[in-house]
């Protein structure tokens, strides 16, 4: 989170806030035929910083700053959470010195009533933000509450990439949605979702997030008046208009997402097949070890070697079980999360294209009217241009953040997978090497007996 970032600022470009003027500041500059998009720079058609700011759909919002550099320095820093500090260091967009919102999802509990059975999770919050009445909150939320929050974020922040939630329905290969494995995996995914939102420089100041974290009883109808109709209006205006051309940088984004999606799909299918084969192999390996155990009971001379083989097989079974558990609970969920992330990113790209189509359609109509009756370009056209530029700036900033998170996540994922595989083979190797020692001792003992 950037120090001194205005709470109502819709754009999250990378330059200092003092250099960025909000694009919806009632500009009076001459309208250019096409938007000149820059990342984090001055946005054409913007006014002074002291003018009324607005959301990307034109709704005025409060522009009070959540914290200045000096006030943040004097605030109480929540630096007693080493895990949160490690996460902050991992994200180059988030500094531990400026973070003032920490959230955790844990402690799942099962609730059984006459009408339904469901799971709730404890959501703990620590903050020094003045928007919150208390420094700490602890509430319980179920999955549909997280879903409500994500829908509200999409409605009120259409230009930003909203992190994905885990899928509502049962994951592949899991029959019982109340099983310990499923609940644990979902809890980790919900925790990651909420941390990503809380670390975002714009989404973290959304009033719906405040309500989600602090309200004792979350009212699903709260804030309905804030729902935007930008999607519907854009479709109505741009429905009969064909987009001229998506800018090259956004075309590159779309192509990258398509390629990345194909690669992830292939890796996911192969990983699912490997996991299935490991499960089948584990079942047969257990039967294999049981045969040696029963055989050892009927042998006197070979009892120790046969029991040694049974012990090696048992050790290999435990190591393989740990390896399979890591793949099902740590590896596959990350792949699935990024498949959903790709869908979210494509959705934002489509909204950006709709906004551009709306602007181009209104601009062509305004140009035709100006040629006919010499009327000035309507203010609505200028606002549409500003929306496109705001969309571009927000999307580029979120794209950079997403790429950074992706690199960090996959670095940890692949390193962890390598460590788990090395650990598996080391356990198996150590087990069978101990059997060699046992067989050598048995051979020495037999030779001694023959000599005697």
C-alpha positions in Angstrom: 0.0 0.0 0.0 1.4 3.4 -0.9 1.9 6.0 1.8 -0.5 8.8 1.4 -2.6 7.2 -1.4 -6.0 8.8 -1.5 -8.7 6.4 -0.5 -10.9 7.2 -3.4 -8.2 7.0 -6.1 -9.2 4.5 -8.7 -5.9 4.3 -10.4 -2.9 2.4 -8.9 -0.1 3.5 -11.3 3.5 3.2 -10.2 4.5 6.9 -10.0 4.1 9.0 -6.8 0.6 10.0 -6.0 1.6 13.7 -6.3 2.3 13.2 -10.0 -1.0 11.4 -10.8 -4.1 13.4 -11.5 -7.4 11.5 -11.4 -8.8 11.1 -15.0 -12.4 11.9 -14.0 -11.7 15.4 -12.6 -14.0 17.3 -15.0 -11.4 18.2 -17.6 -11.8 21.0 -20.1 -8.9 20.1 -22.4 -9.5 19.5 -26.1 -10.6 16.0 -26.8 -8.1 14.0 -28.9 -9.4 11.5 -31.4 -8.0 8.5 -29.6 -6.8 8.0 -26.0 -3.1 8.6 -25.3 -2.5 5.9 -22.7 0.4 6.2 -20.3 1.2 4.1 -17.3 1.3 6.0 -14.0 1.9 9.4 -15.9 -0.4 12.4 -16.4 -3.7 11.3 -17.9 -5.1 13.6 -20.6 -8.3 15.3 -19.7 -7.6 15.5 -16.0 -7.9 18.5 -13.8 -6.2 19.6 -10.7 -5.8 17.3 -7.7 -8.1 19.5 -5.6 -11.1 18.9 -7.9 -13.8 16.4 -7.1 -12.6 12.9 -7.7 -14.9 10.0 -8.8 -15.0 6.3 -9.3 -14.5 5.0 -12.8 -18.2 5.0 -13.3 -18.4 8.7 -12.5 -19.7 8.3 -9.0 -18.2 11.0 -6.7 -16.3 9.5 -3.7 -14.6 10.9 -0.6 -11.0 12.0 -1.3 -9.7 12.2 2.2 -6.2 10.6 2.6 -6.1 7.5 4.8 -2.7 8.5 6.2 0.1 10.9 5.5 3.8 9.8 5.7 4.3 11.5 9.0 1.1 10.2 10.6 1.9 6.6 9.4 5.3 6.9 10.9 3.8 7.9 14.3 1.2 5.1 14.2 1.4 1.9 16.1 3.0 -0.6 13.8 1.8 -4.2 13.9 5.2 -5.7 13.7 4.6 -8.6 16.1 3.5 -10.9 13.3 6.7 -12.4 11.7 4.6 -14.4 9.2 2.9 -11.2 7.9 6.3 -9.5 7.6 7.7 -12.4 5.6 4.7 -12.1 3.2 5.3 -8.4 2.9 8.9 -8.9 2.0 7.9 -11.4 -0.6 5.6 -8.8 -2.4 7.7 -5.9 -3.8 4.5 -3.8 -4.0 3.9 -4.0 -0.2 6.3 -2.5 2.4 6.2 -3.7 6.0 6.6 -0.1 7.1 3.4 1.0 5.4 1.2 -2.0 5.9 -1.5 -1.3 8.4 -4.1 -4.0 7.7 -3.4 -7.7 8.6 -6.1 -10.4 8.1 -6.1 -14.1 8.8 -8.6 -16.9 8.0 -8.5 -20.0 10.3 -10.4 -22.1 12.8 -13.1 -23.8 10.5 -16.2 -24.9 12.4 -19.1 -27.1 11.3 -22.6 -25.8 12.0 -25.6 -28.2 11.8 -29.1 -27.0 11.9 -32.5 -28.3 10.8 -32.3 -26.4 7.5 -28.7 -26.7 6.5 -25.2 -27.8 7.4 -22.3 -25.4 6.6 -18.8 -24.4 7.6 -17.7 -21.0 9.0 -14.2 -19.6 9.3 -12.7 -17.2 11.8 -11.6 -13.9 10.2 -9.2 -12.0 12.4 -8.1 -8.4 11.6 -5.5 -6.2 13.1 -5.3 -2.6 11.8 -4.3 1.0 12.7 -6.5 2.5 10.0 -8.8 5.4 11.1 -11.6 3.9 9.0 -12.0 1.1 11.6 -13.5 1.9 15.0 -11.4 -0.8 16.8 -7.8 -2.0 16.3 -8.8 -5.6 16.2 -11.8 -7.6 15.0 -12.7 -11.3 15.1 -15.8 -12.4 13.1 -17.0 -15.7 11.6 -17.8 -15.9 7.9 -19.0 -18.7 5.7 -18.1 -19.2 2.0 -21.2 -17.3 0.7 -20.0 -14.2 2.7 -16.6 -14.3 0.8 -18.6 -14.6 -2.4 -20.7 -11.6 -1.5 -17.5 -9.6 -0.9 -16.0 -10.5 -4.2 -19.2 -9.6 -6.1 -19.2 -6.2 -4.3 -15.6 -5.6 -5.2 -16.2 -6.4 -8.9 -19.2 -4.1 -8.9 -17.6 -1.2 -7.2 -14.0 -1.5 -8.7 -14.6 -2.7 -12.3 -11.2 -1.5 -13.5 -9.2 -3.7 -11.1 -8.3 -7.3 -11.0 -10.2 -9.0 -8.2 -8.4 -12.1 -6.8 -10.4 -15.4 -7.4 -12.2 -17.4 -4.8 -11.9 -21.2 -4.6 -14.6 -22.9 -6.5 -17.9 -23.2 -4.6 -18.5 -26.8 -5.6 -16.6 -29.9 -4.5 -13.1 -30.2 -5.9 -12.2 -32.9 -8.3 -11.5 -36.2 -6.4 -13.1 -35.0 -3.2 -16.5 -36.5 -2.5 -17.3 -35.0 1.0 -17.3 -31.2 1.1 -17.2 -31.4 4.9 -14.1 -33.6 4.9 -11.0 -32.4 6.8 -9.0 -32.3 3.6 -11.5 -30.2 1.7 -12.1 -27.8 4.5 -8.4 -27.3 5.1 -7.7 -26.6 1.4 -10.6 -24.2 1.2 -9.5 -22.4 4.3 -6.0 -21.8 2.9 -7.5 -20.5 -0.4 -9.9 -18.1 1.4 -7.0 -16.9 3.5 -4.9 -16.2 0.4 -7.9 -14.4 -1.3 -8.4 -12.1 1.7 -4.7 -11.3 2.1 -4.4 -10.4 -1.6 -7.4 -8.0 -1.2 -6.0 -6.5 2.0 -2.6 -5.9 0.4 -4.0 -4.1 -2.6 -3.6 -0.3 -2.5 -7.1 0.3 -3.8 -9.2 -2.7 -2.9 -8.1 -2.6 0.7 -9.9 0.7 1.2 -13.2 -0.5 -0.3 -16.1 0.0 2.2 -17.5 -3.4 1.6 -14.2 -4.9 2.8 -14.5 -2.8 5.9 -18.0 -4.2 6.5 -16.9 -7.7 5.8 -14.0 -7.5 8.4 -15.8 -5.6 11.1 -19.5 -6.2 11.0 -20.8 -8.7 13.6 -23.7 -9.8 11.4 -22.9 -9.2 7.8 -26.0 -7.7 6.0 -26.0 -9.0 2.5 -28.2 -6.1 1.4 -25.8 -3.5 2.7 -24.5 -1.1 0.1 -27.0 -2.1 -2.7 -27.3 1.6 -3.6 -23.6 1.6 -4.4 -23.9 -1.1 -7.1 -22.8 0.3 -10.4 -24.6 -0.1 -13.7 -21.5 0.5 -15.8 -21.6 -2.9 -17.3 -25.2 -2.6 -18.5 -24.7 1.0 -19.8 -21.5 0.0 -21.7 -23.3 -3.0 -23.3 -26.1 -0.7 -24.4 -23.9 1.9 -25.9 -21.2 -0.5 -27.3 -23.6 -3.3 -28.3 -23.8 -2.4 -31.9 -20.3 -1.1 -32.2 -17.2 -3.1 -33.2 -14.0 -2.3 -31.5 -11.5 -0.8 -33.9 -8.4 -2.4 -32.4 -7.2 -3.4 -28.9 -3.8 -1.7 -28.1 -0.8 -3.9 -28.7 0.1 -4.1 -25.1 -3.3 -5.5 -24.2 -3.3 -7.8 -27.2 0.0 -9.2 -25.8 -1.7 -9.7 -22.4 -4.5 -11.6 -24.0 -2.1 -13.8 -25.9 0.0 -14.5 -22.8 -3.1 -15.5 -20.9 -4.2 -17.9 -23.6 -0.8 -19.6 -23.7 -0.5 -19.6 -19.9 -3.9 -21.1 -19.6 -3.0 -23.9 -22.1 0.2 -24.7 -20.2 -1.5 -24.8 -16.8 -4.3 -27.0 -18.2 -1.7 -29.5 -19.5 0.2 -29.5 -16.2 -3.0 -29.9 -14.2 -4.2 -32.9 -16.3 -0.8 -34.6 -16.0 -0.6 -33.9 -12.3 -4.1 -35.3 -11.8 -3.0 -38.5 -13.6 0.2 -38.8 -11.6 -1.8 -38.4 -8.4 -4.2 -41.1 -9.5 -1.4 -43.4 -10.3 0.4 -42.7 -7.1 -2.8 -43.5 -5.2 -3.2 -46.8 -7.0 0.5 -47.6 -6.5 0.2 -46.8 -2.8 -2.7 -49.3 -2.4 -0.8 -52.1 -4.1 2.4 -51.2 -2.1 0.5 -51.6 1.2 -0.8 -55.0 0.1 2.7 -55.9 -1.0 4.1 -55.1 2.5 1.3 -57.0 4.3 2.3 -60.1 2.3 5.8 -60.0 3.7 4.6 -59.4 7.2 2.4 -62.5 7.1 5.2 -64.5 5.5 7.6 -63.6 8.2 5.4 -65.3 10.8 5.9 -68.7 9.1 9.6 -68.5 8.6 12.3 -69.0 11.3 15.5 -68.7 9.3 14.3 -65.8 7.1 12.2 -64.0 9.6 14.5 -61.0 10.1 15.2 -60.4 6.4 11.5 -60.8 5.5 10.5 -58.4 8.3 13.1 -56.0 7.0 11.6 -56.0 3.6 8.1 -55.4 5.1 9.6 -52.5 7.1 11.1 -51.0 4.0 7.9 -51.2 2.1 6.0 -49.6 5.1 8.5 -46.7 5.1 8.1 -46.2 1.4 4.3 -46.2 1.8 4.5 -43.4 4.4 6.9 -41.4 2.2 4.7 -41.8 -0.9 1.6 -40.9 1.2 3.3 -37.6 2.2 4.3 -36.9 -1.4 0.7 -37.5 -2.7 -0.8 -35.4 0.1 1.6 -32.5 -0.8 0.5 -32.7 -4.5 -3.2 -32.8 -3.6 -3.2 -30.1 -0.9 -0.4 -27.7 -2.0 0.4 -28.2 -5.7 -2.9 -28.7 -7.4 -4.8 -25.9 -5.5 -2.2 -23.3 -6.7 -2.6 -24.5 -10.3 -6.4 -24.2 -10.0 -6.1 -20.8 -8.4 -4.2 -19.4 -11.3 -6.6 -21.0 -13.8 -9.3 -18.9 -12.0 -7.0 -15.9 -11.9 -6.7 -16.1 -15.7 -10.5 -16.1 -16.0 -10.6 -13.0 -13.8 -7.9 -11.2 -15.8 -9.7 -12.0 -19.1 -12.9 -10.6 -17.6 -11.2 -7.3 -16.8 -9.8 -7.2 -20.3 -13.3 -7.7 -21.7 -14.6 -4.8 -19.6 -11.7 -2.6 -20.8 -12.6 -3.4 -24.4 -16.2 -2.6 -23.7 -15.2 0.8 -22.2 -13.0 1.5 -25.3 -15.9 0.5 -27.6 -18.2 2.8 -25.7 -15.8 5.7 -26.0 -15.2 5.1 -29.8 -18.9 4.9 -30.5 -19.7 8.1 -28.6 -16.8 9.8 -30.2 -17.9 8.9 -33.8 -21.4 10.1 -33.0 -20.1 13.4 -31.6 -17.8 14.0 -34.6 -20.7 13.5 -37.0 -22.9 15.9 -35.0 -20.1 18.5 -34.9 -19.7 18.3 -38.7 -23.4 18.8 -39.2 -24.3 21.5 -36.7 -20.9 22.7 -35.3 -21.9 21.6 -31.7 -19.0 21.1 -29.2 -17.9 17.7 -28.1 -20.2 16.5 -25.3 -18.7 16.2 -21.8 -19.9 12.5 -21.7 -17.4 11.7 -24.5 -14.5 13.2 -22.5 -15.6 11.2 -19.5 -15.6 8.0 -21.6 -12.1 8.8 -22.7 -11.0 9.3 -19.1 -12.6 6.0 -18.2 -10.6 4.2 -20.8 -7.4 5.8 -19.7 -8.2 4.9 -16.1 -9.0 1.3 -17.1 -5.6 1.1 -18.9 -3.6 2.5 -16.0 -5.3 0.3 -13.4 -5.1 -2.8 -15.5 -1.4 -2.3 -16.2 -0.6 -1.7 -12.5 -2.6 -4.8 -11.5 -0.9 -6.8 -14.3 2.5 -6.0 -12.9 1.3 -6.9 -9.4 -0.1 -10.2 -10.6 3.1 -11.1 -12.5 5.1 -10.4 -9.4 2.8 -12.6 -7.2 2.8 -15.3 -9.8 6.6 -15.4 -10.0 6.8 -15.6 -6.2 4.1 -18.3 -5.9 5.5 -20.5 -8.6 9.0 -20.2 -7.2 7.8 -21.4 -3.8 5.6 -24.1 -5.4 8.3 -25.6 -7.6 10.9 -25.4 -4.9 8.6 -27.1 -2.4 7.8 -29.8 -5.0 11.5 -30.4 -5.6 12.1 -30.7 -1.8 9.2 -33.1 -1.3 10.4 -35.4 -4.1 14.0 -35.3 -2.8 12.7 -36.1 0.7 10.7 -39.0 -0.7 13.6 -40.6 -2.5 15.9 -40.1 0.4 13.5 -41.9 2.7 13.1 -44.8 0.3 16.9 -45.0 -0.3 17.7 -45.0 3.5 15.1 -47.7 4.1 16.5 -50.1 1.5 20.1 -49.3 2.5 19.2 -50.4 6.0 17.9 -53.7 4.6 21.3 -54.2 2.9 23.0 -53.9 6.3 20.5 -56.3 7.8 21.2 -58.9 5.0 24.9 -58.5 5.4 24.6 -59.1 9.1 22.5 -62.2 8.4 25.1 -63.5 6.0 27.9 -63.1 8.5 25.8 -64.8 11.1 25.1 -67.8 8.9 28.8 -68.2 8.0 29.7 -68.1 11.7 27.1 -70.8 12.4 28.4 -73.0 9.6 32.0 -72.7 10.9 30.9 -73.6 14.4 
